């Protein structure tokens, strides 16, 4: 149960590896979550920050930007 007005954030894009997740895989996981929570109460984000440790993660700035673009593109396709 998620109260009205509350949002569930799905951290479905990893910040640990540079490979991009497949859009269809992310959309399928959002669809699975929508079986339990209305899709309008869901949102998408990276799973964590890009520097969650002192050493950071082995992703270049370009790879980080690509991950963020992926989040925006999938969100636009699902919610817009």
C-alpha positions in Angstrom: 0.0 0.0 0.0 1.3 3.4 -1.0 -0.7 6.4 0.4 -2.2 8.8 -2.1 0.3 11.6 -2.9 3.3 9.5 -2.2 5.7 8.4 -4.9 7.8 5.2 -5.2 11.2 5.7 -6.8 12.5 2.8 -8.9 16.3 2.8 -9.0 16.5 0.6 -12.1 19.6 2.1 -13.8 22.9 1.0 -12.2 25.6 3.6 -11.5 28.2 0.9 -11.0 28.8 -0.3 -14.6 29.0 1.8 -17.8 26.8 -0.6 -19.9 23.4 0.9 -20.6 20.4 -1.1 -19.6 18.0 -2.0 -22.4 15.0 0.3 -22.5 12.6 -2.7 -22.9 14.0 -4.3 -19.7 13.5 -1.1 -17.7 10.0 -0.7 -19.1 9.1 -4.3 -18.2 10.3 -3.7 -14.6 8.2 -0.5 -14.4 5.2 -2.5 -15.8 5.8 -5.2 -13.1 5.9 -2.6 -10.4 2.6 -1.1 -11.7 0.9 -4.3 -10.8 1.3 -3.2 -7.2 1.4 0.6 -7.3 -0.4 2.8 -9.8 2.0 3.8 -12.6 1.3 7.5 -11.8 2.8 6.9 -8.3 6.0 5.5 -9.8 9.1 7.3 -11.1 12.5 6.2 -12.4 16.0 7.1 -11.2 19.5 5.7 -11.1 20.0 3.2 -8.3 22.5 5.4 -6.4 24.9 8.3 -6.9 27.8 8.1 -9.3 30.3 8.5 -6.5 28.8 6.4 -3.7 32.3 5.6 -2.4 35.4 7.7 -1.8 37.0 6.1 -4.8 33.9 6.7 -6.9 32.8 4.4 -9.7 34.6 3.6 -12.9 32.3 5.6 -15.1 33.4 8.5 -17.3 31.5 11.8 -17.4 30.2 10.7 -20.8 29.0 7.4 -19.5 27.3 9.1 -16.5 25.5 11.5 -18.9 24.4 8.5 -21.0 22.9 6.9 -18.0 21.0 10.0 -17.1 19.8 10.5 -20.7 18.5 6.9 -20.6 16.5 7.7 -17.4 15.0 10.7 -19.1 14.2 8.9 -22.4 12.5 6.0 -20.7 10.6 8.3 -18.4 9.4 10.3 -21.4 8.2 7.1 -23.1 6.4 5.8 -20.1 4.9 8.9 -18.5 4.5 11.5 -21.2 
